[in-house]
Amino acid sequence: MRASFLIVILMLFILTFANSAQADPPIVIQQINPIVVDEDCGRINIVNLNEVFVDPGGRQLVFSFQNAPRDLNMEIDRNGLLFFEPSDNYNIPDGLPITIVAANAQGEASETRFMLAVERVNDGPRLWQGIGDVELNEDQGRVNIADLDDLFFDIEADELIYTMSGNPGEFNMDIDDNNILFINADENYFLLRGAEITVRAEDPDGEFIEDVFNLAILPVNDAPLVVNPIEDIVVDEDCGLVQIADLDDIFFDIEADEMTFSFERPGEYVTRMRAKYDQCTYSYASEQLVQVDSSLLEIPNV
């Protein structure tokens, strides 16, 4: 009788202890320290959660997390390792609390929290596409080369500051208020070999990127110019040889091309001159020939 009573007492004790164990949730045995990492840090292993939680009954635990943004790419592997690998250029500089939950097979659960922050790291400007080499004709006036906002961009959407270098003064190159790069070269200016132009985009933190291109201006033939017009001349009859003008002082060619001079006076005679800087030959109605040095225009004595 006594033995049976002891057995009943022992069974009740065992059942009571078992129910008590089943009622105990997992225990947090280690806190997770706050974590601060830089943007674009790659994969970060935080902790093995089996070292954070333990179940009093020795049962296997199932881990999960809450409040982690998608771009953190947080996961728990099959061994209980908690890790994350933020998306490119993602940051949460103010941080946020992450909740980790451990549950046993009976549904009893415990949780712990830690702070996680991803510090912003400045990304320099980037170049969508380069300008490429440019060829223009002389005397084209203003030509828009490129909208720089279409070529450069900033990940953080910072406002970019554009500058340029390498452009000759005759290019009259500038960037207007709409960030349009343009040129308005001097009249009659050309540069066959071109110039290497560097355009820089810089963000407020001083990070920058550059694009380099060649810009050439091709010559376009210009007609000779009259720079010193010949004034009307009146001479006396039988005046002899009269020098009228040095035609090289009267006419000017922008490209310094060799010029051929001629004039016609209907009904009397025709004079033709070749400006070869040695001799000029004149002929008139009587086919009399007169030769003079250089390109002087003379009236022969007839």
C-alpha positions as protocol buffer text, in pm:
chain_id: "A"
residue {
  index: 1
  type: MET
  ca { x: 0 y: 0 z: 0 }
}
residue {
  index: 2
  type: ARG
  ca { x: 280 y: 232 z: 96 }
}
residue {
  index: 3
  type: ALA
  ca { x: 476 y: 146 z: -224 }
}
residue {
  index: 4
  type: SER
  ca { x: 175 y: 218 z: -446 }
}
residue {
  index: 5
  type: PHE
  ca { x: 129 y: 554 z: -282 }
}
residue {
  index: 6
  type: LEU
  ca { x: 493 y: 647 z: -344 }
}
residue {
  index: 7
  type: ILE
  ca { x: 463 y: 548 z: -710 }
}
residue {
  index: 8
  type: VAL
  ca { x: 158 y: 770 z: -757 }
}
residue {
  index: 9
  type: ILE
  ca { x: 336 y: 1061 z: -591 }
}
residue {
  index: 10
  type: LEU
  ca { x: 641 y: 1009 z: -815 }
}
residue {
  index: 11
  type: MET
  ca { x: 428 y: 998 z: -1133 }
}
residue {
  index: 12
  type: LEU
  ca { x: 248 y: 1316 z: -1033 }
}
residue {
  index: 13
  type: PHE
  ca { x: 584 y: 1484 z: -977 }
}
residue {
  index: 14
  type: ILE
  ca { x: 715 y: 1373 z: -1315 }
}
residue {
  index: 15
  type: LEU
  ca { x: 399 y: 1492 z: -1492 }
}
residue {
  index: 16
  type: THR
  ca { x: 410 y: 1823 z: -1310 }
}
residue {
  index: 17
  type: PHE
  ca { x: 778 y: 1873 z: -1403 }
}
residue {
  index: 18
  type: ALA
  ca { x: 712 y: 1780 z: -1767 }
}
residue {
  index: 19
  type: ASN
  ca { x: 422 y: 2024 z: -1796 }
}
residue {
  index: 20
  type: SER
  ca { x: 635 y: 2291 z: -1634 }
}
residue {
  index: 21
  type: ALA
  ca { x: 914 y: 2231 z: -1887 }
}
residue {
  index: 22
  type: GLN
  ca { x: 670 y: 2242 z: -2177 }
}
residue {
  index: 23
  type: ALA
  ca { x: 543 y: 2578 z: -2053 }
}
residue {
  index: 24
  type: ASP
  ca { x: 891 y: 2738 z: -2050 }
}
residue {
  index: 25
  type: PRO
  ca { x: 967 y: 2945 z: -2368 }
}
residue {
  index: 26
  type: PRO
  ca { x: 1318 y: 2972 z: -2514 }
}
residue {
  index: 27
  type: ILE
  ca { x: 1560 y: 3178 z: -2308 }
}
residue {
  index: 28
  type: VAL
  ca { x: 1770 y: 3467 z: -2439 }
}
residue {
  index: 29
  type: ILE
  ca { x: 2121 y: 3397 z: -2318 }
}
residue {
  index: 30
  type: GLN
  ca { x: 2304 y: 3663 z: -2523 }
}
residue {
  index: 31
  type: GLN
  ca { x: 2203 y: 4003 z: -2655 }
}
residue {
  index: 32
  type: ILE
  ca { x: 2288 y: 4109 z: -3010 }
}
residue {
  index: 33
  type: ASN
  ca { x: 2496 y: 4425 z: -3011 }
}
residue {
  index: 34
  type: PRO
  ca { x: 2399 y: 4723 z: -3228 }
}
residue {
  index: 35
  type: ILE
  ca { x: 2541 y: 4701 z: -3579 }
}
residue {
  index: 36
  type: VAL
  ca { x: 2660 y: 4991 z: -3794 }
}
residue {
  index: 37
  type: VAL
  ca { x: 2803 y: 4924 z: -4139 }
}
residue {
  index: 38
  type: ASP
  ca { x: 2882 y: 5132 z: -4447 }
}
residue {
  index: 39
  type: GLU
  ca { x: 2670 y: 5137 z: -4761 }
}
residue {
  index: 40
  type: ASP
  ca { x: 2775 y: 4873 z: -5018 }
}
residue {
  index: 41
  type: CYS
  ca { x: 2944 y: 4668 z: -4744 }
}
residue {
  index: 42
  type: GLY
  ca { x: 2869 y: 4330 z: -4898 }
}
residue {
  index: 43
  type: ARG
  ca { x: 2761 y: 4031 z: -4689 }
}
residue {
  index: 44
  type: ILE
  ca { x: 2772 y: 4076 z: -4310 }
}
residue {
  index: 45
  type: ASN
  ca { x: 2741 y: 3775 z: -4076 }
}
residue {
  index: 46
  type: ILE
  ca { x: 2579 y: 3893 z: -3754 }
}
residue {
  index: 47
  type: VAL
  ca { x: 2556 y: 3596 z: -3515 }
}
residue {
  index: 48
  type: ASN
  ca { x: 2456 y: 3231 z: -3492 }
}
residue {
  index: 49
  type: LEU
  ca { x: 2115 y: 3245 z: -3322 }
}
residue {
  index: 50
  type: ASN
  ca { x: 2180 y: 2915 z: -3141 }
}
residue {
  index: 51
  type: GLU
  ca { x: 2423 y: 3120 z: -2933 }
}
residue {
  index: 52
  type: VAL
  ca { x: 2153 y: 3377 z: -2857 }
}
residue {
  index: 53
  type: PHE
  ca { x: 1863 y: 3150 z: -2757 }
}
residue {
  index: 54
  type: VAL
  ca { x: 1838 y: 2819 z: -2573 }
}
residue {
  index: 55
  type: ASP
  ca { x: 1533 y: 2601 z: -2503 }
}
residue {
  index: 56
  type: PRO
  ca { x: 1501 y: 2474 z: -2142 }
}
residue {
  index: 57
  type: GLY
  ca { x: 1376 y: 2139 z: -2267 }
}
residue {
  index: 58
  type: GLY
  ca { x: 1655 y: 2108 z: -2520 }
}
residue {
  index: 59
  type: ARG
  ca { x: 1409 y: 2120 z: -2806 }
}
residue {
  index: 60
  type: GLN
  ca { x: 1505 y: 2247 z: -3149 }
}
residue {
  index: 61
  type: LEU
  ca { x: 1423 y: 2612 z: -3213 }
}
residue {
  index: 62
  type: VAL
  ca { x: 1289 y: 2782 z: -3523 }
}
residue {
  index: 63
  type: PHE
  ca { x: 1417 y: 3135 z: -3585 }
}
residue {
  index: 64
  type: SER
  ca { x: 1262 y: 3426 z: -3771 }
}
residue {
  index: 65
  type: PHE
  ca { x: 1303 y: 3805 z: -3790 }
}
residue {
  index: 66
  type: GLN
  ca { x: 1076 y: 4107 z: -3819 }
}
residue {
  index: 67
  type: ASN
  ca { x: 1103 y: 4469 z: -3939 }
}
residue {
  index: 68
  type: ALA
  ca { x: 1392 y: 4411 z: -4179 }
}
residue {
  index: 69
  type: PRO
  ca { x: 1350 y: 4612 z: -4504 }
}
residue {
  index: 70
  type: ARG
  ca { x: 1365 y: 4415 z: -4826 }
}
residue {
  index: 71
  type: ASP
  ca { x: 1681 y: 4594 z: -4941 }
}
residue {
  index: 72
  type: LEU
  ca { x: 1870 y: 4462 z: -4639 }
}
residue {
  index: 73
  type: ASN
  ca { x: 1839 y: 4112 z: -4792 }
}
residue {
  index: 74
  type: MET
  ca { x: 1847 y: 3960 z: -4443 }
}
residue {
  index: 75
  type: GLU
  ca { x: 1838 y: 3581 z: -4408 }
}
residue {
  index: 76
  type: ILE
  ca { x: 1892 y: 3297 z: -4160 }
}
residue {
  index: 77
  type: ASP
  ca { x: 2070 y: 2991 z: -4300 }
}
residue {
  index: 78
  type: ARG
  ca { x: 1993 y: 2632 z: -4204 }
}
residue {
  index: 79
  type: ASN
  ca { x: 2257 y: 2640 z: -3930 }
}
residue {
  index: 80
  type: GLY
  ca { x: 2093 y: 2940 z: -3760 }
}
residue {
  index: 81
  type: LEU
  ca { x: 2340 y: 3202 z: -3889 }
}
residue {
  index: 82
  type: LEU
  ca { x: 2179 y: 3545 z: -3917 }
}
residue {
  index: 83
  type: PHE
  ca { x: 2328 y: 3760 z: -4198 }
}
residue {
  index: 84
  type: PHE
  ca { x: 2240 y: 4038 z: -4441 }
}
residue {
  index: 85
  type: GLU
  ca { x: 2378 y: 4183 z: -4768 }
}
residue {
  index: 86
  type: PRO
  ca { x: 2234 y: 4529 z: -4849 }
}
residue {
  index: 87
  type: SER
  ca { x: 2141 y: 4620 z: -5205 }
}
residue {
  index: 88
  type: ASP
  ca { x: 2379 y: 4849 z: -5390 }
}
residue {
  index: 89
  type: ASN
  ca { x: 2358 y: 5212 z: -5279 }
}
residue {
  index: 90
  type: TYR
  ca { x: 2104 y: 5129 z: -5004 }
}
residue {
  index: 91
  type: ASN
  ca { x: 2140 y: 5304 z: -4670 }
}
residue {
  index: 92
  type: ILE
  ca { x: 1945 y: 5362 z: -4347 }
}
residue {
  index: 93
  type: PRO
  ca { x: 2172 y: 5604 z: -4159 }
}
residue {
  index: 94
  type: ASP
  ca { x: 1924 y: 5657 z: -3874 }
}
residue {
  index: 95
  type: GLY
  ca { x: 1901 y: 5283 z: -3817 }
}
residue {
  index: 96
  type: LEU
  ca { x: 1601 y: 5073 z: -3715 }
}
residue {
  index: 97
  type: PRO
  ca { x: 1525 y: 4796 z: -3462 }
}
residue {
  index: 98
  type: ILE
  ca { x: 1532 y: 4439 z: -3590 }
}
residue {
  index: 99
  type: THR
  ca { x: 1332 y: 4178 z: -3394 }
}
residue {
  index: 100
  type: ILE
  ca { x: 1456 y: 3819 z: -3377 }
}
residue {
  index: 101
  type: VAL
  ca { x: 1207 y: 3550 z: -3270 }
}
residue {
  index: 102
  type: ALA
  ca { x: 1289 y: 3197 z: -3146 }
}
residue {
  index: 103
  type: ALA
  ca { x: 1004 y: 2943 z: -3114 }
}
residue {
  index: 104
  type: ASN
  ca { x: 998 y: 2579 z: -3006 }
}
residue {
  index: 105
  type: ALA
  ca { x: 780 y: 2298 z: -3136 }
}
residue {
  index: 106
  type: GLN
  ca { x: 511 y: 2374 z: -2876 }
}
residue {
  index: 107
  type: GLY
  ca { x: 476 y: 2728 z: -3011 }
}
residue {
  index: 108
  type: GLU
  ca { x: 641 y: 2891 z: -2712 }
}
residue {
  index: 109
  type: ALA
  ca { x: 847 y: 3186 z: -2835 }
}
residue {
  index: 110
  type: SER
  ca { x: 1087 y: 3451 z: -2713 }
}
residue {
  index: 111
  type: GLU
  ca { x: 1232 y: 3751 z: -2891 }
}
residue {
  index: 112
  type: THR
  ca { x: 1516 y: 3999 z: -2875 }
}
residue {
  index: 113
  type: ARG
  ca { x: 1587 y: 4323 z: -3057 }
}
residue {
  index: 114
  type: PHE
  ca { x: 1895 y: 4503 z: -3182 }
}
residue {
  index: 115
  type: MET
  ca { x: 1962 y: 4821 z: -3377 }
}
residue {
  index: 116
  type: LEU
  ca { x: 2101 y: 4807 z: -3730 }
}
residue {
  index: 117
  type: ALA
  ca { x: 2218 y: 5108 z: -3933 }
}
residue {
  index: 118
  type: VAL
  ca { x: 2370 y: 5134 z: -4281 }
}
residue {
  index: 119
  type: GLU
  ca { x: 2569 y: 5454 z: -4313 }
}
residue {
  index: 120
  type: ARG
  ca { x: 2551 y: 5656 z: -4632 }
}
residue {
  index: 121
  type: VAL
  ca { x: 2869 y: 5654 z: -4842 }
}
residue {
  index: 122
  type: ASN
  ca { x: 2890 y: 5918 z: -5112 }
}
residue {
  index: 123
  type: ASP
  ca { x: 2892 y: 5784 z: -5465 }
}
residue {
  index: 124
  type: GLY
  ca { x: 3066 y: 5998 z: -5723 }
}
residue {
  index: 125
  type: PRO
  ca { x: 2886 y: 6114 z: -6036 }
}
residue {
  index: 126
  type: ARG
  ca { x: 2860 y: 5869 z: -6322 }
}
residue {
  index: 127
  type: LEU
  ca { x: 2867 y: 5904 z: -6698 }
}
residue {
  index: 128
  type: TRP
  ca { x: 2583 y: 5764 z: -6905 }
}
residue {
  index: 129
  type: GLN
  ca { x: 2762 y: 5823 z: -7235 }
}
residue {
  index: 130
  type: GLY
  ca { x: 3049 y: 6031 z: -7367 }
}
residue {
  index: 131
  type: ILE
  ca { x: 3014 y: 6326 z: -7605 }
}
residue {
  index: 132
  type: GLY
  ca { x: 3240 y: 6180 z: -7873 }
}
residue {
  index: 133
  type: ASP
  ca { x: 3454 y: 6374 z: -8119 }
}
residue {
  index: 134
  type: VAL
  ca { x: 3288 y: 6673 z: -8287 }
}
residue {
  index: 135
  type: GLU
  ca { x: 3360 y: 6841 z: -8624 }
}
residue {
  index: 136
  type: LEU
  ca { x: 3207 y: 7177 z: -8711 }
}
residue {
  index: 137
  type: ASN
  ca { x: 3242 y: 7414 z: -9004 }
}
residue {
  index: 138
  type: GLU
  ca { x: 3387 y: 7759 z: -8972 }
}
residue {
  index: 139
  type: ASP
  ca { x: 3136 y: 8040 z: -8908 }
}
residue {
  index: 140
  type: GLN
  ca { x: 2846 y: 7817 z: -8799 }
}
residue {
  index: 141
  type: GLY
  ca { x: 2748 y: 8051 z: -8519 }
}
residue {
  index: 142
  type: ARG
  ca { x: 2624 y: 7905 z: -8190 }
}
residue {
  index: 143
  type: VAL
  ca { x: 2617 y: 7525 z: -8186 }
}
residue {
  index: 144
  type: ASN
  ca { x: 2484 y: 7325 z: -7889 }
}
residue {
  index: 145
  type: ILE
  ca { x: 2722 y: 7037 z: -7823 }
}
residue {
  index: 146
  type: ALA
  ca { x: 2537 y: 6846 z: -7549 }
}
residue {
  index: 147
  type: ASP
  ca { x: 2288 y: 6865 z: -7263 }
}
residue {
  index: 148
  type: LEU
  ca { x: 2519 y: 6768 z: -6977 }
}
residue {
  index: 149
  type: ASP
  ca { x: 2227 y: 6650 z: -6761 }
}
residue {
  index: 150
  type: ASP
  ca { x: 2168 y: 6380 z: -7022 }
}
residue {
  index: 151
  type: LEU
  ca { x: 2529 y: 6263 z: -7001 }
}
residue {
  index: 152
  type: PHE
  ca { x: 2604 y: 6265 z: -6627 }
}
residue {
  index: 153
  type: PHE
  ca { x: 2398 y: 6150 z: -6326 }
}
residue {
  index: 154
  type: ASP
  ca { x: 2433 y: 6116 z: -5950 }
}
residue {
  index: 155
  type: ILE
  ca { x: 2309 y: 5813 z: -5751 }
}
residue {
  index: 156
  type: GLU
  ca { x: 2201 y: 6030 z: -5457 }
}
residue {
  index: 157
  type: ALA
  ca { x: 2037 y: 6280 z: -5696 }
}
residue {
  index: 158
  type: ASP
  ca { x: 2278 y: 6550 z: -5578 }
}
residue {
  index: 159
  type: GLU
  ca { x: 2300 y: 6859 z: -5794 }
}
residue {
  index: 160
  type: LEU
  ca { x: 2611 y: 6842 z: -6012 }
}
residue {
  index: 161
  type: ILE
  ca { x: 2844 y: 7129 z: -6093 }
}
residue {
  index: 162
  type: TYR
  ca { x: 2984 y: 7129 z: -6447 }
}
residue {
  index: 163
  type: THR
  ca { x: 3311 y: 7283 z: -6561 }
}
residue {
  index: 164
  type: MET
  ca { x: 3528 y: 7252 z: -6870 }
}
residue {
  index: 165
  type: SER
  ca { x: 3890 y: 7301 z: -6970 }
}
residue {
  index: 166
  type: GLY
  ca { x: 4113 y: 7280 z: -7275 }
}
residue {
  index: 167
  type: ASN
  ca { x: 3897 y: 7502 z: -7496 }
}
residue {
  index: 168
  type: PRO
  ca { x: 4076 y: 7784 z: -7685 }
}
residue {
  index: 169
  type: GLY
  ca { x: 3945 y: 8132 z: -7621 }
}
residue {
  index: 170
  type: GLU
  ca { x: 3839 y: 8163 z: -7984 }
}
residue {
  index: 171
  type: PHE
  ca { x: 3589 y: 7881 z: -7928 }
}
residue {
  index: 172
  type: ASN
  ca { x: 3380 y: 8104 z: -7699 }
}
residue {
  index: 173
  type: MET
  ca { x: 3263 y: 7781 z: -7538 }
}
residue {
  index: 174
  type: ASP
  ca { x: 3039 y: 7795 z: -7232 }
}
residue {
  index: 175
  type: ILE
  ca { x: 2773 y: 7612 z: -7028 }
}
residue {
  index: 176
  type: ASP
  ca { x: 2442 y: 7795 z: -7001 }
}
residue {
  index: 177
  type: ASP
  ca { x: 2191 y: 7800 z: -6714 }
}
residue {
  index: 178
  type: ASN
  ca { x: 2023 y: 7485 z: -6848 }
}
residue {
  index: 179
  type: ASN
  ca { x: 2355 y: 7296 z: -6847 }
}
residue {
  index: 180
  type: ILE
  ca { x: 2382 y: 7306 z: -7225 }
}
residue {
  index: 181
  type: LEU
  ca { x: 2742 y: 7298 z: -7347 }
}
residue {
  index: 182
  type: PHE
  ca { x: 2774 y: 7519 z: -7653 }
}
residue {
  index: 183
  type: ILE
  ca { x: 3029 y: 7687 z: -7880 }
}
residue {
  index: 184
  type: ASN
  ca { x: 3013 y: 8012 z: -8075 }
}
residue {
  index: 185
  type: ALA
  ca { x: 3355 y: 8041 z: -8237 }
}
residue {
  index: 186
  type: ASP
  ca { x: 3506 y: 8366 z: -8360 }
}
residue {
  index: 187
  type: GLU
  ca { x: 3433 y: 8465 z: -8718 }
}
residue {
  index: 188
  type: ASN
  ca { x: 3670 y: 8307 z: -8971 }
}
residue {
  index: 189
  type: TYR
  ca { x: 3831 y: 8094 z: -8696 }
}
residue {
  index: 190
  type: PHE
  ca { x: 3917 y: 7732 z: -8765 }
}
residue {
  index: 191
  type: LEU
  ca { x: 4127 y: 7463 z: -8599 }
}
residue {
  index: 192
  type: LEU
  ca { x: 4188 y: 7159 z: -8818 }
}
residue {
  index: 193
  type: ARG
  ca { x: 4366 y: 6948 z: -8558 }
}
residue {
  index: 194
  type: GLY
  ca { x: 4098 y: 7027 z: -8302 }
}
residue {
  index: 195
  type: ALA
  ca { x: 4131 y: 7074 z: -7927 }
}
residue {
  index: 196
  type: GLU
  ca { x: 4096 y: 6820 z: -7645 }
}
residue {
  index: 197
  type: ILE
  ca { x: 3804 y: 6940 z: -7432 }
}
residue {
  index: 198
  type: THR
  ca { x: 3754 y: 6806 z: -7079 }
}
residue {
  index: 199
  type: VAL
  ca { x: 3411 y: 6832 z: -6918 }
}
residue {
  index: 200
  type: ARG
  ca { x: 3392 y: 6762 z: -6543 }
}
residue {
  index: 201
  type: ALA
  ca { x: 3083 y: 6682 z: -6334 }
}
residue {
  index: 202
  type: GLU
  ca { x: 3135 y: 6727 z: -5958 }
}
residue {
  index: 203
  type: ASP
  ca { x: 2901 y: 6659 z: -5667 }
}
residue {
  index: 204
  type: PRO
  ca { x: 2878 y: 6860 z: -5341 }
}
residue {
  index: 205
  type: ASP
  ca { x: 3124 y: 6622 z: -5169 }
}
residue {
  index: 206
  type: GLY
  ca { x: 3394 y: 6688 z: -5426 }
}
residue {
  index: 207
  type: GLU
  ca { x: 3364 y: 6357 z: -5608 }
}
residue {
  index: 208
  type: PHE
  ca { x: 3386 y: 6399 z: -5985 }
}
residue {
  index: 209
  type: ILE
  ca { x: 3403 y: 6228 z: -6321 }
}
residue {
  index: 210
  type: GLU
  ca { x: 3533 y: 6363 z: -6651 }
}
residue {
  index: 211
  type: ASP
  ca { x: 3463 y: 6315 z: -7020 }
}
residue {
  index: 212
  type: VAL
  ca { x: 3722 y: 6411 z: -7283 }
}
residue {
  index: 213
  type: PHE
  ca { x: 3647 y: 6471 z: -7650 }
}
residue {
  index: 214
  type: ASN
  ca { x: 3808 y: 6639 z: -7951 }
}
residue {
  index: 215
  type: LEU
  ca { x: 3642 y: 6935 z: -8120 }
}
residue {
  index: 216
  type: ALA
  ca { x: 3770 y: 7049 z: -8461 }
}
residue {
  index: 217
  type: ILE
  ca { x: 3655 y: 7344 z: -8673 }
}
residue {
  index: 218
  type: LEU
  ca { x: 3700 y: 7295 z: -9046 }
}
residue {
  index: 219
  type: PRO
  ca { x: 3783 y: 7592 z: -9271 }
}
residue {
  index: 220
  type: VAL
  ca { x: 3529 y: 7720 z: -9522 }
}
residue {
  index: 221
  type: ASN
  ca { x: 3666 y: 7924 z: -9812 }
}
residue {
  index: 222
  type: ASP
  ca { x: 3605 y: 8297 z: -9779 }
}
residue {
  index: 223
  type: ALA
  ca { x: 3606 y: 8532 z: -10076 }
}
residue {
  index: 224
  type: PRO
  ca { x: 3884 y: 8795 z: -10076 }
}
residue {
  index: 225
  type: LEU
  ca { x: 3801 y: 9117 z: -9896 }
}
residue {
  index: 226
  type: VAL
  ca { x: 3858 y: 9476 z: -10005 }
}
residue {
  index: 227
  type: VAL
  ca { x: 4038 y: 9633 z: -9714 }
}
residue {
  index: 228
  type: ASN
  ca { x: 4153 y: 9959 z: -9878 }
}
residue {
  index: 229
  type: PRO
  ca { x: 3927 y: 10069 z: -10165 }
}
residue {
  index: 230
  type: ILE
  ca { x: 4090 y: 10257 z: -10454 }
}
residue {
  index: 231
  type: GLU
  ca { x: 3965 y: 10611 z: -10471 }
}
residue {
  index: 232
  type: ASP
  ca { x: 3870 y: 10778 z: -10799 }
}
residue {
  index: 233
  type: ILE
  ca { x: 4172 y: 10901 z: -10994 }
}
residue {
  index: 234
  type: VAL
  ca { x: 4195 y: 11191 z: -11239 }
}
residue {
  index: 235
  type: VAL
  ca { x: 4516 y: 11244 z: -11438 }
}
residue {
  index: 236
  type: ASP
  ca { x: 4622 y: 11483 z: -11713 }
}
residue {
  index: 237
  type: GLU
  ca { x: 4659 y: 11376 z: -12072 }
}
residue {
  index: 238
  type: ASP
  ca { x: 5004 y: 11244 z: -12155 }
}
residue {
  index: 239
  type: CYS
  ca { x: 5080 y: 11203 z: -11788 }
}
residue {
  index: 240
  type: GLY
  ca { x: 5309 y: 10911 z: -11843 }
}
residue {
  index: 241
  type: LEU
  ca { x: 5326 y: 10603 z: -11624 }
}
residue {
  index: 242
  type: VAL
  ca { x: 5110 y: 10640 z: -11315 }
}
residue {
  index: 243
  type: GLN
  ca { x: 5116 y: 10385 z: -11034 }
}
residue {
  index: 244
  type: ILE
  ca { x: 4764 y: 10344 z: -10905 }
}
residue {
  index: 245
  type: ALA
  ca { x: 4791 y: 10092 z: -10622 }
}
residue {
  index: 246
  type: ASP
  ca { x: 4965 y: 9789 z: -10484 }
}
residue {
  index: 247
  type: LEU
  ca { x: 4680 y: 9541 z: -10508 }
}
residue {
  index: 248
  type: ASP
  ca { x: 4816 y: 9334 z: -10220 }
}
residue {
  index: 249
  type: ASP
  ca { x: 4735 y: 9635 z: -10001 }
}
residue {
  index: 250
  type: ILE
  ca { x: 4386 y: 9666 z: -10149 }
}
residue {
  index: 251
  type: PHE
  ca { x: 4269 y: 9303 z: -10119 }
}
residue {
  index: 252
  type: PHE
  ca { x: 4304 y: 9052 z: -9837 }
}
residue {
  index: 253
  type: ASP
  ca { x: 4235 y: 8678 z: -9823 }
}
residue {
  index: 254
  type: ILE
  ca { x: 4141 y: 8529 z: -9485 }
}
residue {
  index: 255
  type: GLU
  ca { x: 4302 y: 8195 z: -9563 }
}
residue {
  index: 256
  type: ALA
  ca { x: 4614 y: 8364 z: -9714 }
}
residue {
  index: 257
  type: ASP
  ca { x: 4542 y: 8198 z: -10047 }
}
residue {
  index: 258
  type: GLU
  ca { x: 4722 y: 8322 z: -10357 }
}
residue {
  index: 259
  type: MET
  ca { x: 4499 y: 8572 z: -10538 }
}
residue {
  index: 260
  type: THR
  ca { x: 4468 y: 8646 z: -10910 }
}
residue {
  index: 261
  type: PHE
  ca { x: 4386 y: 9007 z: -10999 }
}
residue {
  index: 262
  type: SER
  ca { x: 4210 y: 9133 z: -11314 }
}
residue {
  index: 263
  type: PHE
  ca { x: 3999 y: 9423 z: -11436 }
}
residue {
  index: 264
  type: GLU
  ca { x: 3824 y: 9524 z: -11754 }
}
residue {
  index: 265
  type: ARG
  ca { x: 3756 y: 9865 z: -11902 }
}
residue {
  index: 266
  type: PRO
  ca { x: 3532 y: 9812 z: -12206 }
}
residue {
  index: 267
  type: GLY
  ca { x: 3624 y: 9992 z: -12533 }
}
residue {
  index: 268
  type: GLU
  ca { x: 3985 y: 10074 z: -12450 }
}
residue {
  index: 269
  type: TYR
  ca { x: 4204 y: 9797 z: -12312 }
}
residue {
  index: 270
  type: VAL
  ca { x: 4208 y: 9503 z: -12079 }
}
residue {
  index: 271
  type: THR
  ca { x: 4469 y: 9451 z: -11813 }
}
residue {
  index: 272
  type: ARG
  ca { x: 4521 y: 9117 z: -11647 }
}
residue {
  index: 273
  type: MET
  ca { x: 4747 y: 9060 z: -11352 }
}
residue {
  index: 274
  type: ARG
  ca { x: 4871 y: 8747 z: -11186 }
}
residue {
  index: 275
  type: ALA
  ca { x: 4963 y: 8803 z: -10822 }
}
residue {
  index: 276
  type: LYS
  ca { x: 5256 y: 8566 z: -10804 }
}
residue {
  index: 277
  type: TYR
  ca { x: 5474 y: 8815 z: -10622 }
}
residue {
  index: 278
  type: ASP
  ca { x: 5728 y: 8835 z: -10907 }
}
residue {
  index: 279
  type: GLN
  ca { x: 5593 y: 8998 z: -11227 }
}
residue {
  index: 280
  type: CYS
  ca { x: 5258 y: 9117 z: -11363 }
}
residue {
  index: 281
  type: THR
  ca { x: 5186 y: 9150 z: -11739 }
}
residue {
  index: 282
  type: TYR
  ca { x: 4955 y: 9412 z: -11888 }
}
residue {
  index: 283
  type: SER
  ca { x: 4804 y: 9416 z: -12235 }
}
residue {
  index: 284
  type: TYR
  ca { x: 4577 y: 9669 z: -12403 }
}
residue {
  index: 285
  type: ALA
  ca { x: 4415 y: 9728 z: -12743 }
}
residue {
  index: 286
  type: SER
  ca { x: 4738 y: 9801 z: -12936 }
}
residue {
  index: 287
  type: GLU
  ca { x: 4886 y: 9476 z: -12794 }
}
residue {
  index: 288
  type: GLN
  ca { x: 5165 y: 9682 z: -12646 }
}
residue {
  index: 289
  type: LEU
  ca { x: 5318 y: 9496 z: -12345 }
}
residue {
  index: 290
  type: VAL
  ca { x: 5438 y: 9655 z: -12026 }
}
residue {
  index: 291
  type: GLN
  ca { x: 5597 y: 9454 z: -11739 }
}
residue {
  index: 292
  type: VAL
  ca { x: 5633 y: 9582 z: -11387 }
}
residue {
  index: 293
  type: ASP
  ca { x: 5761 y: 9429 z: -11067 }
}
residue {
  index: 294
  type: SER
  ca { x: 5535 y: 9292 z: -10790 }
}
residue {
  index: 295
  type: SER
  ca { x: 5163 y: 9355 z: -10815 }
}
residue {
  index: 296
  type: LEU
  ca { x: 5163 y: 9731 z: -10881 }
}
residue {
  index: 297
  type: LEU
  ca { x: 4881 y: 9850 z: -11103 }
}
residue {
  index: 298
  type: GLU
  ca { x: 5010 y: 10110 z: -11348 }
}
residue {
  index: 299
  type: ILE
  ca { x: 4877 y: 10307 z: -11642 }
}
residue {
  index: 300
  type: PRO
  ca { x: 5123 y: 10283 z: -11930 }
}
residue {
  index: 301
  type: ASN
  ca { x: 5206 y: 10593 z: -12135 }
}
residue {
  index: 302
  type: VAL
  ca { x: 5025 y: 10542 z: -12473 }
}
